[in-house]
Amino acid sequence: MTIKLAIVGRPNVGKSTLFNRLAGKKLALVDDTPGVTRDRREAQGRLGDLDFTLIDTAGFEDATDASLEARMRAQTEAAIREADVILFLIDARAGVLPLDEAFAALLRRADKPVVLAANKAEGKAGDAGVNEAYALGLGEPIPLSAEHGEGMAELYAAIAAHAPAPDAEDAEKSERPIQIAIVGRPNAGKSTLVNALIGEDRLLVGPEAGITRDSIAIDWQWQGKPYRLIDTAGMRKKAKVQAKLERMSVGDTLHAIRFADVCVLVMDSAEAFEKQDLAIADLVIREGRALVFALAKWDKIEDSRAAFEELKLTARESLPQARGAPIVTIAAQSGVGLDRLMKAVEQAHADWTARVKTKDLNDWLYATIARHPPPAVRGKRIKPRYLTQIKIRPPTFVLIASRAEEMPESYKRYLVNGIRDAFDLHAAPIRLIVKAGKNPFAEQGD
């Protein structure tokens, strides 16, 4: 369904430039002079496969009298009431100004989904402004450049996450398939696994390494749920990737990882968790994807119980950043372990999209720091004050604390592992951002 997206913010942050980019044509006047836009303007926009009705608004002014600025503000407030999703734009180069803070407070009271974007963030000049934007209490800011088209993929993901759910009668038709990228080294058994899951010889397989060159997407259903399986080219060590065709294949695989929901890392059980496997797993985690390890050709392993325990220990010691990622043994040609694999994928996806209530997070935080407070730095205490989840896919949390920049990495890991255990989020990467600043929700509760 088409949603209404209102682009709002103070004057001269680039709202009309972004409006024109999303509309695909120059409909709104753009100039460096603040206040060029005065009325609401609507147009049809598109980003990726997401269609919406765009509403361009006048720059928000803090005026409530009968002036032109006050009437422009009234138009903006009307657009907020009318919209399904609010895209709140700030200027990353100017940083967060008092008018941005006033607007953020208004949006928090509006009870509408808000996407916070920091425009003019090209290069490094906007980094400080992007970091300041966390203090607005509206979730993770998306750095972008409306003029140069940077950050559009991240903007798409944020808007899609807030888009209204489809009508009940259309839910089955429009349910988005879970994207599963099957990744690993050449000849690990990726295409064999995909063929086994879909129940037909859809992909070429054989003893030769490197048969698959393109990323092949196949729509498929398991237990009535839609999935999209993406078979990818094998990823060798970077130094060995020389031929132009192979470089293109690896680039295609990297693209598949970045747009996947869950990545299944297929490894030959006889040589699992070698250096290249670890590098691929680390890439998946850094990209924020849910990860499942699949130990293929398990039927050829002798003393399977001892081998499994040894491989679990290797994974724990070599990949602490992937702690909790499920490890499943499979023999694709004989169909062994496929149901276990899909259940692990389902659990990983559930953890990847999980949302924890702010009250529960802070109840846990206060109990945790009472039991084990952060270490003092140069004799001064670090005081964690407030914890909230700002996004899913993967679960990302912001901790507001005094002396945030001095919190040791070891204590951050302690908190991340505590969140995993307390809220049963074992199968997905977790992000924790520690920021200094006041609690923007202190006056309104949760």
Secondary structure, 3 states (H helix, E strand, C coil): CCEEEEEECCCCCCHHHHHHHHHCCCCCCCCCCCCCCCCCEEEEEEECCEEEEEEECCCCCCCCCCCHHHHHHHHHHHHHHHCCEEEEEEECCCCCCHHHHHHHHHHHHHCCCEEEEEECCCCCCCHHHHHHHHHHCCCCCEECECCCCECHHHHHHHHHHHCCCCCHHHHHHHCCCEEEEEEECCCCCHHHHHHHHHCCCCCCCCCCCCCCCCCEEEEEEECCEEEEEEECCCCCCHHHCCCHHHHHHHHHHHHHHHCCCEEEEEEEHHHCCCHHHHHHHHHHHHCCCEEEEEEECHHHCCCHHHHHHHHHHHHHHHCHHHCCCCEEECEHHHCECHHHHHHHHHHHHHHHCCCCCHHHHHHHHHHHHHHCCCCCECCECCCEEEEEEEECCCCEEEEEECCHHHCCHHHHHHHHHHHHHHHCCCCCCCEEEEECCCCCCCCCCC
